[in-house]
Amino acid sequence: MLWQFMTDIDHNIVAPGERKFLFLLGSARAEGNTEALARQAAVQLPAEVEQRWLRLSDHPLPPFEDLRHSQERWFADPSGDERLLFDATVEATDLVIASPLYWYGVSASTKLYLDYWVNWLHLPDLRFKDRMRGSTMWAVTAASGGAPDALFAMLRASASYMGMRWGGELLGRGTKPGEVGEDTEAQAKAKVFF
């Protein structure tokens, strides 16, 4: 059997059977174009690669409170849906942010999830940044038009700050559900994305 290895920043070797992909679906609707494109790309992963799919709307987070300079309150350990998302995030070797392009950036639920990274970074016992270092972030998005440059730049910068590798970005075109299937260029790229 031919093994392809992935080497992280610390030079640890992760074989395909040890890779864990977390697909975070940030669309405001189920089974939209972004999700369809992400699933098309995921079909190409080897069978031994673990995949976990979480729809952010199924695990809603309360409005984000920035407590970094508060004298009255401090960050609490994650619980409930926040804990589920934290645990899934740090357990993944590969984090796929699958968010449609909304107003030049990620969806509201995706942005809220990323805002919670601030809290996780300020809880030393979580060792969030250390645990994310060396993993890989990927971006999948669908848009009806316009350029997703700001969306991709935001995610690349987030990955860089966390010491993560940038895996790449996959863009499909479509408005109504299913239209991304007509984007032959995106479909071809999905087959070799991961």
N, C-alpha and C positions, 0 to 999 in steps of 0.2 A: 504494500500500500504506500502510495506517495503521500508524504506529510508535508504540508506547508506550515512553516512556523512563523509566528508573530513575535517580535522582540520588543519589549517595552523599554522605557527610558532607563530603568534599573537593570536592563539586560537579562531579565527573567524570560524564560521561554514559555510560551503558552501554545499548546497544541490545539488543533481544531476542536477536539472533544472537550477541552477545558474552557473554550470561549463561551461566554454568556452574553447574548444580545438582549438588551432591553429596548423595546420599541415603545416610545411614549407618543400616543396619539393625541394631538392637540386641537383637532377640528371640533367645531361647534355642532357638527352632525356626523352620525355614524356612516361608515362605508362611503365616504366622499372620495374625491380624486386623490388627495394626498395619501390616504390610507391604502387605496388601491395600488398606487405606485410603490409604496413601501412594501406591501405584500408581494408585489411582482418581483421586487429586488430580493426579498427574503426567501422566495422559492429557490433561489440559486445557491443558498447557503448549504454546506454539507449537512447531511442528516445528523451527524454527531454534534453539531453546534446547537446549544440550548437557546431557545427563543422564548421571551416573555413579552406579552403584549398588554399594555395598560392604557386604557382610555382615561385621560385626565378628567373628563366630565363625570366619570363614574366614581372618582375619588376627589370630590371638591375640597378645596382648601379655603379656610376663612380669609377675609381680606388681610393682606400683609401689613404687619406693624413693624416698623424699623425701631428697634429698642436699643440701638448701639449707644445712644447718649442719654438714655433715660435714667433718672435717679430713683424712680419709683418702682420700676419693674425690670426684670432681667429675662433673658431667654429661657424658655422651658424646653425640656427634652421633648422631641417629637412624640406625638401619640396619634392614634386613630389613622386617618388617611395620610396624614403627614408622615407618620412612622412607616407606613407601608411604602410610600414613595421614596423615603430616605433609604430604607433597607434595600429596595429594588435597585436604586441608583448605585449604591456603593458595592453591591454584589455583582454588577455588570462589568464585563471587560469591554463591552462595546455599547455605547449609549446612542440610540438613534432618535433624534428629535424630528418627529413627523408633524409639521405644522403647516397649514395653508398660509399663504401670504395674505395678511389682513393689514391694510393701511401701511404697507411697506415693511412690516415686521411680522413677528410671530403672533399667534393668536393670544387672546387674553389669558386663557388657562395655561398656556405654555409660559407666558411671561410671569404669571403668578407663581408657577412652579419654580422658575429660575430665581425669582425674588426670594424664595425661601432658602436658597443657597446662602444668603447673607446670614440668616439665623444659624444654619448648620455650621458655617465657618466660625461663628463666635461661641460655639460650645466645644471647648477643648477635648472633652472626653469622646466626642464623636470622631475626631481625627479626620474630618471630612476631606480636606485638601490632600492629606497624605494618602488616603484611601482611593482618591480619584486619580492621583498622579500615575501616569503610565497607561491608563485606559484610553479608549478612542471614542471620539464624538463624531457622529455622522449627521447630516441634515437632509431631509426629504421634504419637498414642498411642491404644491401645485398652485398655479395662479392663472387667472383669466387673461391677464396682461400685465404690463409693468415689469420692472426689474426687481428681483429679490435681493439686490446687492446689500441693502441694510440688514435684512434678515440673516444672510450668510455671514456678514461681517460681525454681527453681534454674537453669533454662535461660535465663530472662529476665535474671537477675542475671549469669550468665556472659557473655551477649551484651553487656550494658551495660558490664561491666568491660573487655571487649575493644574497646569502641568500635564494636560492631556494631549494626545496626538489628534490631529485633524484628519479624519478618514476621507472626507469629501462631501460633495453636495450633489443632489439629484433634483432636477427641476422638470416638472411636467406642466403642460398647458391644458386647461379645462375649466369650465364653469359649472355646468350641470353634472351631477353624479354620472360617472362612466365616461365622460368626454376624454379623460386622460388616456383611455385605451385607444383613442384615435391619434394620439401623438406618437407617431412611429419612432421618432428620434429618442423620446424619453423611454419608450418601451425597450429599445435596443440598449440604451445606457443602463437601464435597470438590470438587465441580464448579466452585466459585468461589474455592477457597482460595488459589491462587497468582495 
